Amino acid sequence: MKTPAPPSRSLSDLRELTPARVGLGRAGASMPTEALLAFTLDHARARDAVHGAFDTSRLVEGLASLGLAPVLLSSQVRSRRDYLRRPDLGRMLDPASQRALADRSGGPCQLAIVVGDGLSPAAVNVHAIELVRNLVRRLKEAGIQLSGTAVASGARVALGDEIGALFGAQMVLMLIGERPGLSAPDSLGAYLTFAPRIGLTDAMRNCVSNIHGAGLSYDEAAFKIAWLVREGLARQITGVALKDESGGTPARIGTG
């Protein structure tokens, strides 16, 4: 008996499964006008995401509404032009921010959260507050103390190391806008570092990425982040030594 042939698949079927640009067709030696215009639009959206304004006042207000008391900080970057040309400046706090953290009251904490603009302020403006809202509930359920929170402008991922160290945090979570892609200009990334201090490399961090409307949901991301925080604190590690073994589907928790 012959094995039935698998059903044939077309390029249109493939396009329904991925936002990647496949099977665009052609017009002579070029791509069709519709595909070219769509590419140009997505490219413009990605550029706009990089150069968009960072809504610090809304973020501070949103974090405060969750019972947090964020400190407003800034890196040594003075313009978006500097940010793109001098990544090193985005990894260091300016003197005023260093003094603000040094003068704050409060002792060491288990976890500090830093919300930074990164390469897509648009992603942070849209997603950061709702992610933190879901994460706070997960952390509370796990009995994890969260007392240090900051909103940082001109931030690169490593800026969280200095901020976490000045907070006296055992671990720092940096929420930051990821490099915009042509299919996802508003993707948020979450970077976790145990024992933060200046000079660490990315090998010492865990990352939960692709948090946006068509990617990882807020609850899924919060579930993974909370698992990594709990396990990282228990084992006193993050980075290549800590693998995400959270697995499964996030359990629902109360909203009270």
Secondary structure, DSSP 8 states (H G I E B T S, - for coil): ----------HHHHHTT-SS------BTTB--HHHHHHHHHHHHHHHHHHHS---HHHHHHHHHHTT---EEEEBS--SHHHHHH-GGGGGSB-HHHHHHHHT-----EEEEEEEEEET-HHHHHHHHHHHHHHHHHHHHHTT--EEEEEEEES--TTHHHHHHHHHTEEEEEEEEE----SS-TT-EEEEEEES--TT--GGGEEEEEEESTTSB-HHHHHHHHHHHHHHHHHHT--GGG------S--------
